[in-house]
Amino acid sequence: MKGKGGAVHLPDWEPKEIEDYYTLYVQIMGISEDAFWYSDIGFVKTAAANKQAFEKWMNRQSEAKRKKK
């Protein structure tokens, strides 16, 4: 689940148990526990995807900056 530059990627499989969801979204992706427990799962999935997209963008920006030096 870790890719280049330490970015975390969402898996291609769907978690089956609540423990799997908790591990993926809270412990690995860094979604807050409050958001996980009190929000709709669709919101949590969207937040994780948005976080992943932002991290990819940040990694590309950092890489581009390093190449300029």
Buried (B, 14 or more C-beta within 10 A) or exposed (E): EEEEEEEBBBEEEEBEEEEEBBEBBBEBBEBEEEBBEEBEEEEBBEBBEEBBEEBBEEBEEEEEEEEEE
